[in-house]
Amino acid sequence: MVGPLCERLRLMFFGNLHQTWSEFVLTDLGIFKHEAIAFDAASRAFQARGEVDAYLALHACRQALDEGRDLEGLLQSAARCPNRNPWIEQRQAKLLLRLGQAGERAQDWPRAEQAYALSRYPGGAPPAHARVRTHGALGRCHGLGAGGRGNPRER
């Protein structure tokens, strides 16, 4: 009970789960010095409780992915985190991209295709070659080559 509450408070204080309470204490004691930055309400990472909940749910999915858990369950959990916070949406998109990559590594082509279809990660949107690999593995290569006109060697 105390552990999840402390994780939530640490996330709300630091804006991430990488920094530890030790860093907080060392900063409070004056051993660590950080640049003072003024934050207005719009620049805060979280505006509502639901955003903190979404972040923690995505973080749990990412940890489960790193532990090698079931792709289908993780994909469903990651896709069920609707949010209007652009920062959290980007984290969700990146997780979905990683789930697609994990699906490819496991040769779970339907899950990889589904994850890639859901991911909106900018700059990491499933590259064309990843879509071609998943479609090819699923036997759906028709119309993928030469701008959708089929294989140019067959013309």
Rosetta constraint file for C-alpha pairs under 8 A:
AtomPair CA 1 CA 5 HARMONIC 6.68 0.50
AtomPair CA 2 CA 6 HARMONIC 6.09 0.50
AtomPair CA 3 CA 7 HARMONIC 6.21 0.50
AtomPair CA 4 CA 8 HARMONIC 6.17 0.50
AtomPair CA 5 CA 9 HARMONIC 6.21 0.50
AtomPair CA 6 CA 10 HARMONIC 6.02 0.50
AtomPair CA 7 CA 11 HARMONIC 6.10 0.50
AtomPair CA 7 CA 17 HARMONIC 7.50 0.50
AtomPair CA 8 CA 12 HARMONIC 6.17 0.50
AtomPair CA 8 CA 52 HARMONIC 7.49 0.50
AtomPair CA 8 CA 56 HARMONIC 7.80 0.50
AtomPair CA 9 CA 13 HARMONIC 6.02 0.50
AtomPair CA 10 CA 14 HARMONIC 5.94 0.50
AtomPair CA 10 CA 15 HARMONIC 7.62 0.50
AtomPair CA 10 CA 16 HARMONIC 7.54 0.50
AtomPair CA 10 CA 17 HARMONIC 6.82 0.50
AtomPair CA 10 CA 19 HARMONIC 8.00 0.50
AtomPair CA 10 CA 20 HARMONIC 7.52 0.50
AtomPair CA 10 CA 21 HARMONIC 7.32 0.50
AtomPair CA 11 CA 15 HARMONIC 4.93 0.50
AtomPair CA 11 CA 16 HARMONIC 5.00 0.50
AtomPair CA 11 CA 17 HARMONIC 5.51 0.50
AtomPair CA 11 CA 52 HARMONIC 7.93 0.50
AtomPair CA 12 CA 16 HARMONIC 7.61 0.50
AtomPair CA 12 CA 46 HARMONIC 7.56 0.50
AtomPair CA 12 CA 52 HARMONIC 7.60 0.50
AtomPair CA 14 CA 19 HARMONIC 6.88 0.50
AtomPair CA 15 CA 45 HARMONIC 6.24 0.50
AtomPair CA 19 CA 23 HARMONIC 6.61 0.50
AtomPair CA 20 CA 24 HARMONIC 6.76 0.50
AtomPair CA 21 CA 25 HARMONIC 6.23 0.50
AtomPair CA 22 CA 26 HARMONIC 6.11 0.50
AtomPair CA 23 CA 27 HARMONIC 6.03 0.50
AtomPair CA 23 CA 32 HARMONIC 7.60 0.50
AtomPair CA 24 CA 28 HARMONIC 6.11 0.50
AtomPair CA 25 CA 29 HARMONIC 6.11 0.50
AtomPair CA 26 CA 30 HARMONIC 6.28 0.50
AtomPair CA 26 CA 31 HARMONIC 5.22 0.50
AtomPair CA 26 CA 32 HARMONIC 5.62 0.50
AtomPair CA 27 CA 31 HARMONIC 5.70 0.50
AtomPair CA 27 CA 32 HARMONIC 4.52 0.50
AtomPair CA 27 CA 33 HARMONIC 6.18 0.50
AtomPair CA 27 CA 34 HARMONIC 7.73 0.50
AtomPair CA 28 CA 32 HARMONIC 7.90 0.50
AtomPair CA 39 CA 43 HARMONIC 5.92 0.50
AtomPair CA 39 CA 44 HARMONIC 6.72 0.50
AtomPair CA 40 CA 44 HARMONIC 6.96 0.50
AtomPair CA 41 CA 47 HARMONIC 7.88 0.50
AtomPair CA 42 CA 47 HARMONIC 7.96 0.50
AtomPair CA 45 CA 87 HARMONIC 7.59 0.50
AtomPair CA 46 CA 51 HARMONIC 5.88 0.50
AtomPair CA 46 CA 52 HARMONIC 6.40 0.50
AtomPair CA 46 CA 85 HARMONIC 7.95 0.50
AtomPair CA 47 CA 51 HARMONIC 6.95 0.50
AtomPair CA 48 CA 52 HARMONIC 7.01 0.50
AtomPair CA 49 CA 53 HARMONIC 6.30 0.50
AtomPair CA 50 CA 54 HARMONIC 6.06 0.50
AtomPair CA 51 CA 55 HARMONIC 6.14 0.50
AtomPair CA 51 CA 83 HARMONIC 6.99 0.50
AtomPair CA 51 CA 85 HARMONIC 7.10 0.50
AtomPair CA 51 CA 88 HARMONIC 7.47 0.50
AtomPair CA 52 CA 56 HARMONIC 6.20 0.50
AtomPair CA 53 CA 57 HARMONIC 6.12 0.50
AtomPair CA 54 CA 58 HARMONIC 6.15 0.50
AtomPair CA 54 CA 81 HARMONIC 5.83 0.50
AtomPair CA 54 CA 82 HARMONIC 7.78 0.50
AtomPair CA 54 CA 83 HARMONIC 7.32 0.50
AtomPair CA 54 CA 88 HARMONIC 7.52 0.50
AtomPair CA 55 CA 59 HARMONIC 6.07 0.50
AtomPair CA 55 CA 88 HARMONIC 6.41 0.50
AtomPair CA 56 CA 60 HARMONIC 6.12 0.50
AtomPair CA 57 CA 61 HARMONIC 6.30 0.50
AtomPair CA 57 CA 77 HARMONIC 7.95 0.50
AtomPair CA 57 CA 78 HARMONIC 7.79 0.50
AtomPair CA 57 CA 81 HARMONIC 7.59 0.50
AtomPair CA 58 CA 62 HARMONIC 6.18 0.50
AtomPair CA 58 CA 78 HARMONIC 6.21 0.50
AtomPair CA 58 CA 81 HARMONIC 7.51 0.50
AtomPair CA 58 CA 91 HARMONIC 7.67 0.50
AtomPair CA 58 CA 92 HARMONIC 6.59 0.50
AtomPair CA 58 CA 95 HARMONIC 7.60 0.50
AtomPair CA 59 CA 63 HARMONIC 6.24 0.50
AtomPair CA 60 CA 64 HARMONIC 6.15 0.50
AtomPair CA 61 CA 65 HARMONIC 6.11 0.50
AtomPair CA 61 CA 74 HARMONIC 5.95 0.50
AtomPair CA 61 CA 77 HARMONIC 7.17 0.50
AtomPair CA 61 CA 78 HARMONIC 6.67 0.50
AtomPair CA 62 CA 66 HARMONIC 6.26 0.50
AtomPair CA 62 CA 95 HARMONIC 6.67 0.50
AtomPair CA 63 CA 67 HARMONIC 6.29 0.50
AtomPair CA 64 CA 68 HARMONIC 6.33 0.50
AtomPair CA 64 CA 69 HARMONIC 5.49 0.50
AtomPair CA 64 CA 74 HARMONIC 7.58 0.50
AtomPair CA 65 CA 69 HARMONIC 5.64 0.50
AtomPair CA 65 CA 70 HARMONIC 7.87 0.50
AtomPair CA 65 CA 71 HARMONIC 7.51 0.50
AtomPair CA 65 CA 74 HARMONIC 7.27 0.50
AtomPair CA 65 CA 99 HARMONIC 7.51 0.50
AtomPair CA 69 CA 74 HARMONIC 7.58 0.50
AtomPair CA 70 CA 74 HARMONIC 6.37 0.50
AtomPair CA 71 CA 75 HARMONIC 5.90 0.50
AtomPair CA 71 CA 99 HARMONIC 7.07 0.50
AtomPair CA 71 CA 102 HARMONIC 7.88 0.50
AtomPair CA 71 CA 103 HARMONIC 7.07 0.50
AtomPair CA 71 CA 111 HARMONIC 7.18 0.50
AtomPair CA 72 CA 76 HARMONIC 6.28 0.50
AtomPair CA 72 CA 111 HARMONIC 6.71 0.50
AtomPair CA 73 CA 77 HARMONIC 6.17 0.50
AtomPair CA 74 CA 78 HARMONIC 5.98 0.50
AtomPair CA 74 CA 99 HARMONIC 7.96 0.50
AtomPair CA 75 CA 79 HARMONIC 6.03 0.50
AtomPair CA 75 CA 96 HARMONIC 7.15 0.50
AtomPair CA 75 CA 99 HARMONIC 6.91 0.50
AtomPair CA 75 CA 111 HARMONIC 7.71 0.50
AtomPair CA 75 CA 115 HARMONIC 6.76 0.50
AtomPair CA 76 CA 80 HARMONIC 6.21 0.50
AtomPair CA 77 CA 81 HARMONIC 7.01 0.50
AtomPair CA 78 CA 92 HARMONIC 6.71 0.50
AtomPair CA 78 CA 95 HARMONIC 7.41 0.50
AtomPair CA 78 CA 96 HARMONIC 6.93 0.50
AtomPair CA 79 CA 92 HARMONIC 7.89 0.50
AtomPair CA 79 CA 96 HARMONIC 7.78 0.50
AtomPair CA 79 CA 118 HARMONIC 7.41 0.50
AtomPair CA 81 CA 92 HARMONIC 7.65 0.50
AtomPair CA 82 CA 89 HARMONIC 7.85 0.50
AtomPair CA 83 CA 88 HARMONIC 7.01 0.50
AtomPair CA 83 CA 89 HARMONIC 6.29 0.50
AtomPair CA 84 CA 88 HARMONIC 7.89 0.50
AtomPair CA 84 CA 89 HARMONIC 7.02 0.50
AtomPair CA 85 CA 89 HARMONIC 6.09 0.50
AtomPair CA 86 CA 90 HARMONIC 6.12 0.50
AtomPair CA 87 CA 91 HARMONIC 6.48 0.50
AtomPair CA 88 CA 92 HARMONIC 6.15 0.50
AtomPair CA 89 CA 93 HARMONIC 6.12 0.50
AtomPair CA 90 CA 94 HARMONIC 6.14 0.50
AtomPair CA 90 CA 120 HARMONIC 7.57 0.50
AtomPair CA 90 CA 121 HARMONIC 6.10 0.50
AtomPair CA 90 CA 122 HARMONIC 7.86 0.50
AtomPair CA 91 CA 95 HARMONIC 6.18 0.50
AtomPair CA 92 CA 96 HARMONIC 6.20 0.50
AtomPair CA 92 CA 119 HARMONIC 7.74 0.50
AtomPair CA 93 CA 97 HARMONIC 6.19 0.50
AtomPair CA 93 CA 118 HARMONIC 7.54 0.50
AtomPair CA 93 CA 119 HARMONIC 4.59 0.50
AtomPair CA 93 CA 120 HARMONIC 5.11 0.50
AtomPair CA 93 CA 121 HARMONIC 4.64 0.50
AtomPair CA 94 CA 98 HARMONIC 6.24 0.50
AtomPair CA 94 CA 119 HARMONIC 7.00 0.50
AtomPair CA 94 CA 120 HARMONIC 7.81 0.50
AtomPair CA 94 CA 121 HARMONIC 5.43 0.50
AtomPair CA 94 CA 124 HARMONIC 7.52 0.50
AtomPair CA 95 CA 99 HARMONIC 6.12 0.50
AtomPair CA 96 CA 100 HARMONIC 6.22 0.50
AtomPair CA 96 CA 115 HARMONIC 5.28 0.50
AtomPair CA 96 CA 116 HARMONIC 6.77 0.50
AtomPair CA 96 CA 118 HARMONIC 6.80 0.50
AtomPair CA 96 CA 119 HARMONIC 5.18 0.50
AtomPair CA 97 CA 101 HARMONIC 6.35 0.50
AtomPair CA 97 CA 115 HARMONIC 6.40 0.50
AtomPair CA 97 CA 116 HARMONIC 5.91 0.50
AtomPair CA 97 CA 119 HARMONIC 5.64 0.50
AtomPair CA 97 CA 121 HARMONIC 7.03 0.50
AtomPair CA 97 CA 124 HARMONIC 7.30 0.50
AtomPair CA 97 CA 125 HARMONIC 7.17 0.50
AtomPair CA 97 CA 126 HARMONIC 6.84 0.50
AtomPair CA 98 CA 102 HARMONIC 6.09 0.50
AtomPair CA 99 CA 103 HARMONIC 6.06 0.50
AtomPair CA 99 CA 112 HARMONIC 6.84 0.50
AtomPair CA 99 CA 115 HARMONIC 6.11 0.50
AtomPair CA 100 CA 104 HARMONIC 6.30 0.50
AtomPair CA 100 CA 111 HARMONIC 6.76 0.50
AtomPair CA 100 CA 112 HARMONIC 3.96 0.50
AtomPair CA 100 CA 113 HARMONIC 6.68 0.50
AtomPair CA 100 CA 114 HARMONIC 7.45 0.50
AtomPair CA 100 CA 115 HARMONIC 4.82 0.50
AtomPair CA 100 CA 116 HARMONIC 5.47 0.50
AtomPair CA 101 CA 105 HARMONIC 6.30 0.50
AtomPair CA 101 CA 112 HARMONIC 6.59 0.50
AtomPair CA 102 CA 106 HARMONIC 6.16 0.50
AtomPair CA 102 CA 112 HARMONIC 7.29 0.50
AtomPair CA 103 CA 107 HARMONIC 5.83 0.50
AtomPair CA 103 CA 108 HARMONIC 4.79 0.50
AtomPair CA 103 CA 109 HARMONIC 6.20 0.50
AtomPair CA 103 CA 111 HARMONIC 5.77 0.50
AtomPair CA 103 CA 112 HARMONIC 4.45 0.50
AtomPair CA 104 CA 108 HARMONIC 5.98 0.50
AtomPair CA 104 CA 109 HARMONIC 6.08 0.50
AtomPair CA 104 CA 112 HARMONIC 5.72 0.50
AtomPair CA 104 CA 134 HARMONIC 7.31 0.50
AtomPair CA 108 CA 112 HARMONIC 6.25 0.50
AtomPair CA 109 CA 113 HARMONIC 6.02 0.50
AtomPair CA 109 CA 134 HARMONIC 5.57 0.50
AtomPair CA 109 CA 135 HARMONIC 7.99 0.50
AtomPair CA 109 CA 137 HARMONIC 6.59 0.50
AtomPair CA 109 CA 138 HARMONIC 6.57 0.50
AtomPair CA 110 CA 114 HARMONIC 6.13 0.50
AtomPair CA 110 CA 134 HARMONIC 7.74 0.50
AtomPair CA 110 CA 138 HARMONIC 7.48 0.50
AtomPair CA 111 CA 115 HARMONIC 6.02 0.50
AtomPair CA 112 CA 116 HARMONIC 6.12 0.50
AtomPair CA 112 CA 134 HARMONIC 6.88 0.50
AtomPair CA 113 CA 117 HARMONIC 6.11 0.50
AtomPair CA 113 CA 131 HARMONIC 7.18 0.50
AtomPair CA 113 CA 134 HARMONIC 6.02 0.50
AtomPair CA 113 CA 135 HARMONIC 7.57 0.50
AtomPair CA 114 CA 118 HARMONIC 6.35 0.50
AtomPair CA 115 CA 119 HARMONIC 6.12 0.50
AtomPair CA 116 CA 125 HARMONIC 7.51 0.50
AtomPair CA 116 CA 126 HARMONIC 5.72 0.50
AtomPair CA 116 CA 131 HARMONIC 7.70 0.50
AtomPair CA 119 CA 125 HARMONIC 6.59 0.50
AtomPair CA 119 CA 126 HARMONIC 7.56 0.50
AtomPair CA 120 CA 125 HARMONIC 5.91 0.50
AtomPair CA 121 CA 125 HARMONIC 4.89 0.50
AtomPair CA 126 CA 130 HARMONIC 6.04 0.50
AtomPair CA 126 CA 131 HARMONIC 6.63 0.50
AtomPair CA 127 CA 131 HARMONIC 6.60 0.50
AtomPair CA 128 CA 132 HARMONIC 6.12 0.50
AtomPair CA 129 CA 133 HARMONIC 6.06 0.50
AtomPair CA 130 CA 134 HARMONIC 6.24 0.50
AtomPair CA 131 CA 135 HARMONIC 5.96 0.50
AtomPair CA 132 CA 136 HARMONIC 5.74 0.50
AtomPair CA 132 CA 141 HARMONIC 7.14 0.50
AtomPair CA 132 CA 144 HARMONIC 7.06 0.50
AtomPair CA 133 CA 137 HARMONIC 6.05 0.50
AtomPair CA 134 CA 138 HARMONIC 6.21 0.50
AtomPair CA 135 CA 139 HARMONIC 6.11 0.50
AtomPair CA 135 CA 140 HARMONIC 4.84 0.50
AtomPair CA 135 CA 141 HARMONIC 5.76 0.50
AtomPair CA 136 CA 140 HARMONIC 5.58 0.50
AtomPair CA 136 CA 141 HARMONIC 5.09 0.50
AtomPair CA 141 CA 145 HARMONIC 7.88 0.50
AtomPair CA 142 CA 150 HARMONIC 6.13 0.50
AtomPair CA 143 CA 147 HARMONIC 7.79 0.50
AtomPair CA 143 CA 148 HARMONIC 4.36 0.50
AtomPair CA 143 CA 149 HARMONIC 5.44 0.50
AtomPair CA 143 CA 150 HARMONIC 4.43 0.50
AtomPair CA 143 CA 151 HARMONIC 7.59 0.50
AtomPair CA 144 CA 148 HARMONIC 4.81 0.50
AtomPair CA 144 CA 149 HARMONIC 7.17 0.50
AtomPair CA 144 CA 150 HARMONIC 6.05 0.50
AtomPair CA 144 CA 151 HARMONIC 7.79 0.50
AtomPair CA 145 CA 149 HARMONIC 6.22 0.50
AtomPair CA 145 CA 150 HARMONIC 4.86 0.50
AtomPair CA 145 CA 151 HARMONIC 5.16 0.50
AtomPair CA 145 CA 152 HARMONIC 7.20 0.50
AtomPair CA 146 CA 150 HARMONIC 6.07 0.50
AtomPair CA 146 CA 151 HARMONIC 6.43 0.50
AtomPair CA 146 CA 152 HARMONIC 6.30 0.50
AtomPair CA 150 CA 154 HARMONIC 7.69 0.50
AtomPair CA 151 CA 155 HARMONIC 7.15 0.50
